Amino acid sequence: MSRIVVLGGAESGVGAAVLAKVKGFDVFLSDKGKIAEHYADTLRQWEIPFEEGQHSEELILNADEVVKSPGIPTAAPMVQKLMQQGTPILSEIEFAGRYDTAKKICITGSNGKTTTTSLIYYLLQQAGLNVGLGGNIGKSYAFQVATEHFDYYVLEISSFQLDNVYDFRPDIAIITNITPDHLDRYNYNMEEYVKAKFRITRNLRPEDCFIFDSDDAITIDHLNKIIIQAKMLPFTQKGKVSQGAYLDGEKIVVKYEESESEIYLKELALGGKHNIYNSMAAALAAKAVDIDDEVIRGSLSTFEPVEHRLEPVLSIKDVLYINDSKATNVDSAWYALECQTKPVVWIVGGKDKGNDYSVLDELVREKVKAIVCLGVDNAKIHDHFEGIVGADRMVDTQSAEAAVKAASRLATAGDVVLLSPCCASFDLFNSYEDRGEQFKNAVRNL
């Protein structure tokens, strides 16, 4: 019996362990930190042996294969030891893909991937298809392969999840865009990060589809260096394409094989230039799985925004509070600021991932009236933005409650208070979801 060891005991790792158990492997899970109680309960329920708070070499180095959770960097000492002795290391996505015959629509990118994934899932649901949602969003893909049966999967896949993918093949692969993010995991080398994203295309066949943003310079630069076998379906707001999607005045035109359809911008549920791109990518994926035009139009007009992504919370004294806690990089915050039409009190800060804030200067000058810093160390934000908004219009806070109170004092009727932090959440919060929930609770308690 082959031995599979899973490193990491959260959503991805526990899902992989359950699948390994179902498939008859000798399975063991190890987490160097504490395993959350509900995950430990799942492991006990499935009778999977596990350890927490340590990695025991004698229980790990004898594995035939190791499934590594995406949060564990390749530089981790145990991963290095496994690599040195030649043990194959897989991602959960790679492992689950071996046992899954469903059609897979897989989305990666620096920004917009959660919204695009959720849009496509909603479109397929509205069309009455038997579809699962997983990857970097919702339930673990491996857990669903172990316990459910779907005809389609819509999977959001991060670059970390793609790092250990080898034979996995989507039927439709989507790259929403590529901007500098997570460079700390890629030796501060943009080329390594771009290659990680493009692993999603490595096994595409001529009958598969590759959907991409042809306005994105980094994507196009890399595409020019490689050969992809699949049907190429670009989306653009800057010109016309013979196959793909483009903007024609106030409508999106979608062309796939012999079919052509139109969607008017005023019908879209999601506003902002970036969401036109997301809607184009989703419409193309829907066309490629032969969903009816009426269903596509109807779905794009009734979709509800993703939680923690430009999520309107409440309007208090004619000030709208928006939760964009998922904006953990500069580019996401750029999108959030770009689509605001009212004066903004901007809540920003957290764990900086090597951010270059200069791309935001013009938008901040044009739209931001005050800045509330929410982080342990806000010096870099002060240094960069004091010259634009003024030192007297910047406040430091170290809790969601304090940030919301400060923002409410700075805002007047007709303003927007926007939490779009530009940074990771781990200095003050457990996750971007935790940050978003605390922000929403603070707004409700104003």
DRENTORKE-965735 format. One line per 4 residues: number of its first residue (from 1); their letters; for each residue y negated, x, z of C-alpha. Coordinates in pm, 1 decimal, m for minus. Layout:
N
NUM> A> Y,X,Z ~ ...
END
This chain:
446
1> MSRI> 0.0,0.0,0.0 ~ m337.5,145.3,m102.6 ~ m590.1,204.1,173.5 ~ m946.2,81.1,123.1
5> VVLG> m1214.8,179.8,370.6 ~ m1543.7,m11.0,370.8 ~ m1855.4,164.5,500.5 ~ m2117.7,m78.3,635.5
9> GAES> m2057.8,m402.2,824.1 ~ m2322.0,m643.6,693.4 ~ m2312.7,m900.2,409.0 ~ m2194.4,m663.8,133.9
13> GVGA> m1940.4,m466.8,340.3 ~ m1782.9,m764.2,515.4 ~ m1747.5,m944.3,180.2 ~ m1575.6,m638.8,28.0
17> AVLA> m1342.5,m609.6,329.0 ~ m1238.1,m976.0,302.9 ~ m1168.2,m935.5,m70.1 ~ m962.3,m619.8,m3.1
21> KVKG> m761.7,m811.7,259.0 ~ m702.5,m1105.9,20.9 ~ m583.6,m863.0,m247.0 ~ m327.1,m707.8,m11.7
25> FDVF> m486.7,m369.2,65.2 ~ m458.0,m182.0,393.7 ~ m827.1,m226.7,484.0 ~ m1053.5,m79.0,752.5
29> LSDK> m1429.9,m122.0,801.9 ~ m1658.7,128.8,973.8 ~ m2028.0,93.4,1061.3 ~ m2228.6,370.5,1226.2
33> GKIA> m2460.6,110.1,1380.6 ~ m2405.3,m219.9,1558.4 ~ m2233.6,m499.8,1362.4 ~ m2402.7,m840.1,1399.3
37> EHYA> m2186.3,m1084.7,1595.3 ~ m2135.0,m1332.4,1309.9 ~ m2006.5,m1051.1,1084.4 ~ m1776.1,m920.9,1360.0
41> DTLR> m1643.2,m1278.4,1399.8 ~ m1565.2,m1294.8,1026.4 ~ m1374.4,m963.8,1044.7 ~ m1171.0,m1087.7,1344.0
45> QWEI> m1101.1,m1419.1,1173.4 ~ m958.3,m1232.7,870.8 ~ m773.7,m986.6,1101.7 ~ m953.3,m684.9,955.9
49> PFEE> m963.3,m379.1,1186.1 ~ m1311.4,m233.1,1228.6 ~ m1523.4,5.3,1433.9 ~ m1895.9,13.3,1512.7
53> GQHS> m2132.8,276.0,1651.9 ~ m1939.0,560.9,1488.5 ~ m1751.5,684.4,1180.9 ~ m1405.9,814.5,1279.8
57> EELI> m1305.8,1080.0,1026.5 ~ m930.5,1033.1,1082.7 ~ m962.2,661.6,991.7 ~ m1193.4,710.7,692.0
61> LNAD> m1103.8,1033.6,511.6 ~ m747.5,906.2,440.2 ~ m878.4,625.5,215.3 ~ m757.4,591.6,m145.0
65> EVVK> m1094.2,435.4,m229.2 ~ m1412.6,368.3,m32.6 ~ m1644.7,72.7,m84.9 ~ m1993.5,183.1,25.3
69> SPGI> m2260.7,m66.8,126.8 ~ m2585.2,m28.1,m72.8 ~ m2795.3,53.1,235.0 ~ m2605.4,380.1,298.6
73> PTAA> m2760.3,671.1,104.6 ~ m2543.3,920.0,m85.2 ~ m2688.8,1191.9,140.0 ~ m2517.0,1043.0,450.2
77> PMVQ> m2279.6,1307.4,598.9 ~ m1965.1,1087.8,578.6 ~ m2038.5,1001.5,213.5 ~ m2084.9,1372.9,138.9
81> KLMQ> m1747.3,1455.8,300.5 ~ m1573.7,1185.4,95.0 ~ m1736.0,1312.3,m223.7 ~ m1637.4,1673.2,m148.8
85> QGTP> m1269.8,1574.8,m115.4 ~ m1289.4,1365.5,m433.6 ~ m1237.8,1017.3,m285.1 ~ m1362.4,750.9,m530.3
89> ILSE> m1667.3,566.3,m390.1 ~ m1744.8,220.2,m530.6 ~ m2010.1,m42.1,m475.9 ~ m1911.4,m392.7,m366.1
93> IEFA> m2020.7,m514.5,m712.0 ~ m1778.7,m274.8,m886.0 ~ m1492.0,m368.3,m651.4 ~ m1541.8,m745.4,m684.1
97> GRYD> m1584.3,m725.9,m1061.1 ~ m1221.9,m607.4,m1094.2 ~ m1097.8,m945.0,m969.9 ~ m1348.2,m1176.8,m1135.5
101> TAKK> m1306.4,m1339.6,m1477.0 ~ m1623.8,m1554.9,m1457.5 ~ m1910.6,m1502.3,m1702.0 ~ m2174.9,m1290.1,m1529.8
105> ICIT> m2552.4,m1296.7,m1571.8 ~ m2686.3,m990.2,m1387.2 ~ m3051.5,m923.3,m1310.0 ~ m3214.3,m601.8,m1193.4
109> GSNG> m3570.4,m467.9,m1199.1 ~ m3841.6,m350.9,m960.5 ~ m4015.3,m689.0,m936.5 ~ m3941.8,m1048.3,m1025.2
113> KTTT> m3564.1,m1014.4,m995.8 ~ m3522.4,m1259.9,m706.4 ~ m3739.1,m1523.4,m876.4 ~ m3567.1,m1472.2,m1213.6
117> TSLI> m3220.1,m1483.3,m1052.4 ~ m3306.3,m1801.9,m862.1 ~ m3453.3,m1960.4,m1176.7 ~ m3140.7,m1888.0,m1382.7
121> YYLL> m2911.9,m2016.0,m1104.2 ~ m3118.5,m2337.0,m1088.2 ~ m3105.8,m2375.1,m1469.6 ~ m2726.2,m2341.9,m1475.9
125> QQAG> m2690.5,m2584.8,m1184.6 ~ m2914.6,m2839.0,m1360.7 ~ m2695.0,m2803.6,m1670.3 ~ m2394.1,m2903.4,m1457.4
129> LNVG> m2217.0,m2565.8,m1477.3 ~ m1986.3,m2439.9,m1199.7 ~ m2199.0,m2144.6,m1086.9 ~ m2221.3,m1902.4,m792.5
133> LGGN> m2523.8,m1702.7,m674.2 ~ m2484.1,m1357.6,m519.7 ~ m2545.9,m983.8,m518.9 ~ m2869.5,m892.3,m345.1
137> IGKS> m2940.8,m1259.6,m269.9 ~ m2738.7,m1523.8,m86.9 ~ m2369.0,m1473.9,m8.7 ~ m2183.3,m1152.9,m92.8
141> YAFQ> m2038.5,m1152.1,m444.4 ~ m1707.9,m1004.4,m316.5 ~ m1674.7,m1272.8,m47.6 ~ m1719.8,m1543.8,m310.8
145> VATE> m1465.0,m1381.5,m544.5 ~ m1222.9,m1380.7,m247.1 ~ m1280.3,m1740.0,m137.4 ~ m1427.4,m1948.0,m427.3
149> HFDY> m1373.1,m2011.9,m796.5 ~ m1677.4,m2018.1,m1025.1 ~ m1701.3,m2015.9,m1405.2 ~ m2037.5,m1835.6,m1391.9
153> YVLE> m2210.0,m1597.2,m1152.5 ~ m2580.3,m1521.3,m1141.7 ~ m2613.7,m1188.0,m960.2 ~ m2927.5,m1010.4,m846.4
157> ISSF> m2834.3,m641.4,m839.2 ~ m3049.3,m369.5,m681.9 ~ m3054.2,m8.1,m800.3 ~ m2862.7,86.7,m480.6
161> QLDN> m2585.5,m158.2,m576.6 ~ m2575.8,m11.9,m928.5 ~ m2545.4,349.5,m806.5 ~ m2166.9,321.1,m765.8
165> VYDF> m2088.9,92.8,m1061.3 ~ m1857.6,235.7,m1330.8 ~ m1654.5,m30.3,m1516.7 ~ m1843.2,m345.4,m1411.1
169> RPDI> m1970.7,m540.3,m1711.9 ~ m2216.8,m830.5,m1723.5 ~ m2205.0,m1078.4,m2014.3 ~ m2583.5,m1097.8,m1994.5
173> AIIT> m2782.5,m809.4,m1843.2 ~ m3151.5,m845.6,m1758.9 ~ m3404.0,m578.2,m1656.3 ~ m3724.6,m758.2,m1551.3
177> NITP> m3939.5,m440.1,m1539.9 ~ m3935.4,m91.1,m1388.8 ~ m4210.8,47.8,m1165.2 ~ m4196.9,326.4,m903.1
181> DHLD> m4006.0,197.6,m598.2 ~ m3745.9,337.9,m356.1 ~ m3819.4,685.9,m489.6 ~ m3726.8,823.4,m147.9
185> RYNY> m3361.1,744.9,m237.0 ~ m3390.0,913.1,m580.6 ~ m3527.7,1256.0,m479.9 ~ m3877.8,1128.6,m568.1
189> NMEE> m3763.0,1149.1,m931.0 ~ m3865.7,852.8,m1146.5 ~ m3610.6,940.1,m1416.9 ~ m3323.1,909.4,m1166.7
193> YVKA> m3448.7,566.3,m1056.6 ~ m3479.3,445.4,m1419.5 ~ m3126.1,565.7,m1497.7 ~ m2997.0,379.7,m1190.4
197> KFRI> m3149.1,55.0,m1319.1 ~ m3007.2,107.8,m1667.6 ~ m2651.7,140.4,m1528.4 ~ m2649.2,m239.6,m1566.0
201> TRNL> m2623.7,m186.8,m1945.3 ~ m2359.2,88.2,m1952.3 ~ m2058.7,m128.5,m2050.7 ~ m2226.0,m393.4,m2268.0
205> RPED> m2036.6,m492.2,m2585.5 ~ m2181.3,m622.5,m2915.2 ~ m2117.4,m984.6,m2811.7 ~ m2309.2,m941.0,m2483.1
209> CFIF> m2687.4,m983.8,m2441.7 ~ m2952.3,m749.7,m2304.2 ~ m3276.4,m923.7,m2203.6 ~ m3575.0,m697.6,m2127.0
213> DSDD> m3955.0,m682.8,m2101.7 ~ m4079.4,m510.7,m2416.8 ~ m4432.0,m488.7,m2264.3 ~ m4295.6,m256.3,m1993.5
217> AITI> m4362.6,103.0,m2104.9 ~ m4104.3,263.5,m1873.4 ~ m3826.4,30.5,m1996.5 ~ m3911.8,89.6,m2363.5
221> DHLN> m3940.7,466.5,m2317.9 ~ m3586.5,479.0,m2176.3 ~ m3448.2,234.5,m2434.9 ~ m3568.7,471.2,m2707.8
225> KIII> m3345.8,747.2,m2564.4 ~ m3017.9,552.9,m2542.7 ~ m2793.5,330.8,m2755.2 ~ m2701.0,m17.8,m2634.4
229> QAKM> m2435.6,m215.6,m2821.2 ~ m2546.3,m563.1,m2707.2 ~ m2768.4,m824.4,m2873.2 ~ m3124.6,m719.9,m2786.8
233> LPFT> m3348.8,m1001.7,m2660.7 ~ m3699.7,m877.9,m2569.0 ~ m3964.0,m1094.3,m2402.4 ~ m4335.2,m1022.0,m2448.2
237> QKGK> m4686.8,m1154.1,m2394.4 ~ m4835.7,m911.5,m2647.7 ~ m4687.6,m999.3,m2988.3 ~ m4413.8,m1190.7,m3168.4
241> VSQG> m4041.0,m1118.0,m3189.3 ~ m3776.7,m1245.5,m3430.1 ~ m3518.1,m1275.5,m3148.3 ~ m3626.3,m1318.4,m2786.9
245> AYLD> m3928.2,m1486.9,m2627.4 ~ m4301.5,m1451.0,m2680.2 ~ m4632.4,m1612.2,m2590.5 ~ m4806.3,m1814.6,m2861.4
249> GEKI> m5137.2,m1945.0,m2723.7 ~ m5053.3,m2187.2,m2442.7 ~ m4679.1,m2198.9,m2502.3 ~ m4368.4,m1981.1,m2479.1
253> VVKY> m4154.5,m1960.5,m2793.7 ~ m3785.6,m1883.7,m2734.4 ~ m3569.3,m1768.7,m3028.5 ~ m3196.8,m1714.3,m2994.1
257> EESE> m2976.6,m1679.3,m3302.5 ~ m3062.3,m1982.7,m3523.8 ~ m3226.5,m2185.5,m3246.6 ~ m3598.4,m2200.2,m3158.8
261> SEIY> m3764.0,m2391.0,m2874.0 ~ m4108.1,m2414.7,m2711.3 ~ m4219.7,m2449.1,m2350.2 ~ m4583.8,m2520.3,m2264.8
265> LKEL> m4734.8,m2305.1,m1988.1 ~ m4886.4,m2610.5,m1820.5 ~ m4530.5,m2741.2,m1764.9 ~ m4414.7,m2432.1,m1570.2
269> ALGG> m4363.3,m2482.2,m1195.9 ~ m4458.8,m2118.8,m1126.6 ~ m4813.6,m1994.0,m1190.5 ~ m4936.7,m1641.7,m1264.3
273> KHNI> m4887.1,m1403.3,m1552.4 ~ m4581.5,m1237.6,m1392.2 ~ m4403.7,m1572.9,m1368.5 ~ m4446.8,m1625.2,m1743.1
277> YNSM> m4227.9,m1314.5,m1782.6 ~ m3976.0,m1445.9,m1526.9 ~ m3963.6,m1785.5,m1702.7 ~ m3913.4,m1617.5,m2042.1
281> AAAL> m3619.6,m1410.8,m1912.5 ~ m3462.0,m1719.0,m1751.9 ~ m3507.0,m1932.9,m2065.2 ~ m3341.7,m1662.5,m2279.7
285> AAKA> m3043.4,m1637.4,m2044.5 ~ m3008.7,m2017.3,m2051.0 ~ m3017.9,m2020.9,m2433.0 ~ m2752.2,m1749.1,m2445.1
289> VDID> m2513.9,m1970.2,m2242.8 ~ m2597.1,m2264.1,m2471.6 ~ m2799.7,m2479.5,m2231.3 ~ m2986.4,m2769.8,m2390.5
293> DEVI> m3363.0,m2728.4,m2451.9 ~ m3446.3,m3039.8,m2250.4 ~ m3260.5,m2903.8,m1946.8 ~ m3441.1,m2568.1,m1981.1
297> RGSL> m3784.2,m2732.5,m2001.6 ~ m3708.9,m2973.4,m1717.1 ~ m3573.4,m2699.8,m1491.0 ~ m3866.5,m2463.9,m1547.7
301> STFE> m4104.7,m2745.6,m1453.2 ~ m3922.4,m2857.2,m1133.5 ~ m3815.0,m2521.9,m984.5 ~ m3924.1,m2459.3,m622.8
305> PVEH> m4065.5,m2111.3,m543.9 ~ m3846.2,m1853.5,m367.4 ~ m3894.3,m1813.9,8.3 ~ m4109.7,m1511.0,105.6
309> RLEP> m4230.0,m1471.3,m257.0 ~ m4582.2,m1616.7,m300.8 ~ m4469.6,m1904.2,m78.7 ~ m4754.0,m2140.6,21.9
313> VLSI> m4721.9,m2203.7,397.1 ~ m5007.7,m2429.6,511.0 ~ m5370.8,m2505.9,440.8 ~ m5576.0,m2498.5,763.9
317> KDVL> m5951.6,m2577.3,756.3 ~ m5935.3,m2539.7,376.6 ~ m5786.8,m2188.5,403.7 ~ m5450.6,m2150.1,226.1
321> YIND> m5195.7,m1917.6,392.2 ~ m4945.5,m1755.1,151.8 ~ m4628.0,m1571.0,256.2 ~ m4544.3,m1292.6,10.3
325> SKAT> m4348.8,m1080.4,259.6 ~ m4100.0,m983.4,m14.4 ~ m4377.1,m774.7,m177.2 ~ m4251.0,m442.4,m42.1
329> NVDS> m4407.3,m223.2,m312.8 ~ m4746.2,m174.2,m479.4 ~ m4647.8,m349.3,m800.2 ~ m4539.3,m669.2,m621.2
333> AWYA> m4869.5,m677.0,m433.0 ~ m5052.3,m625.1,m765.3 ~ m4886.1,m939.2,m903.6 ~ m4970.1,m1133.7,m588.5
337> LECQ> m5338.8,m1035.5,m601.5 ~ m5359.4,m1081.0,m978.6 ~ m5271.1,m1450.3,m963.0 ~ m5522.3,m1540.8,m686.7
341> TKPV> m5829.5,m1734.1,m800.3 ~ m6005.6,m1761.5,m459.2 ~ m6146.9,m1494.2,m222.8 ~ m5859.7,m1318.6,m40.6
345> VWIV> m5813.0,m1199.4,316.2 ~ m5527.8,m958.1,253.5 ~ m5265.6,m871.7,518.1 ~ m5112.0,m537.2,418.7
349> GGKD> m4914.1,m251.0,573.1 ~ m4578.9,m143.5,712.0 ~ m4350.1,147.7,630.8 ~ m4504.7,330.4,335.1
353> KGND> m4253.6,440.9,66.1 ~ m4486.7,695.7,m95.8 ~ m4727.0,430.5,m228.4 ~ m5006.0,505.5,m474.6
357> YSVL> m5264.4,236.3,m394.3 ~ m5509.6,332.2,m669.6 ~ m5359.2,81.9,m918.2 ~ m5484.2,m194.5,m684.6
361> DELV> m5847.3,m73.7,m664.9 ~ m5987.6,m298.1,m937.6 ~ m5813.4,m612.1,m806.8 ~ m5918.7,m538.8,m447.4
365> REKV> m6278.7,m485.9,m558.1 ~ m6273.0,m813.6,m750.5 ~ m6075.5,m1041.7,m515.5 ~ m6042.0,m908.7,m158.9
369> KAIV> m6315.0,m984.6,98.5 ~ m6134.4,m837.8,402.9 ~ m5815.6,m648.3,492.9 ~ m5593.6,m699.0,796.2
373> CLGV> m5357.0,m402.3,845.6 ~ m5016.4,m493.1,986.8 ~ m4832.2,m171.8,1066.1 ~ m4766.7,108.2,1313.8
377> DNAK> m4962.2,361.9,1106.2 ~ m5244.1,221.3,890.7 ~ m5438.2,544.9,830.1 ~ m5348.0,568.5,461.0
381> IHDH> m5460.1,208.7,394.8 ~ m5791.8,273.0,575.5 ~ m5850.1,598.2,386.9 ~ m5792.0,429.1,55.6
385> FEGI> m5964.2,92.2,90.9 ~ m6253.2,145.0,337.2 ~ m6473.0,262.5,49.8 ~ m6401.9,m61.1,m139.3
389> VGAD> m6410.1,m339.3,122.8 ~ m6604.3,m156.0,396.7 ~ m6479.7,m27.6,733.8 ~ m6629.4,m332.1,911.1
393> RMVD> m6408.8,m562.5,697.9 ~ m6082.2,m393.2,802.7 ~ m5884.3,m477.6,1117.4 ~ m5569.8,m319.8,1267.9
397> TQSA> m5288.9,m535.9,1412.7 ~ m4932.5,m471.4,1522.9 ~ m4779.2,m820.3,1524.8 ~ m4763.5,m1113.7,1284.9
401> EAAV> m4940.3,m1332.1,1541.1 ~ m5231.0,m1087.1,1582.7 ~ m5257.2,m1044.1,1203.2 ~ m5276.6,m1419.7,1141.3
405> KAAS> m5537.1,m1467.7,1416.2 ~ m5748.6,m1182.2,1279.3 ~ m5720.0,m1320.1,925.1 ~ m5821.4,m1670.4,1037.0
409> RLAT> m6137.8,m1525.1,1196.6 ~ m6226.1,m1340.9,874.6 ~ m6153.6,m1633.8,639.8 ~ m6388.5,m1919.0,555.9
413> AGDV> m6327.1,m2253.9,383.0 ~ m6201.9,m2201.0,25.6 ~ m6038.1,m1861.7,98.6 ~ m5674.5,m1752.0,76.6
417> VLLS> m5497.3,m1551.4,349.1 ~ m5232.4,m1352.2,164.8 ~ m4950.7,m1163.9,338.4 ~ m4846.5,m923.7,60.4
421> PCCA> m4764.3,m609.7,256.4 ~ m4700.5,m352.5,m20.9 ~ m4470.8,m173.6,225.7 ~ m4126.4,m199.5,382.5
425> SFDL> m4104.9,m399.5,705.5 ~ m3895.5,m168.9,924.6 ~ m4176.4,m29.8,1140.7 ~ m4237.8,m361.9,1320.1
429> FNSY> m3976.1,m606.4,1187.7 ~ m3600.9,m625.3,1119.0 ~ m3646.8,m715.4,751.5 ~ m3897.9,m865.6,509.7
433> EDRG> m3741.6,m1207.4,590.9 ~ m3809.6,m1152.5,961.5 ~ m4170.3,m1052.4,880.4 ~ m4214.0,m1361.9,662.8
437> EQFK> m4067.5,m1596.4,926.5 ~ m4290.1,m1450.8,1200.3 ~ m4592.2,m1488.5,971.8 ~ m4506.9,m1852.7,896.7
441> NAVR> m4454.2,m1929.4,1266.6 ~ m4787.8,m1766.4,1353.6 ~ m4963.3,m1978.8,1088.4 ~ m4803.7,m2298.7,1220.8
445> NL> m4915.4,m2206.7,1572.9 ~ m5281.5,m2145.4,1480.5
END
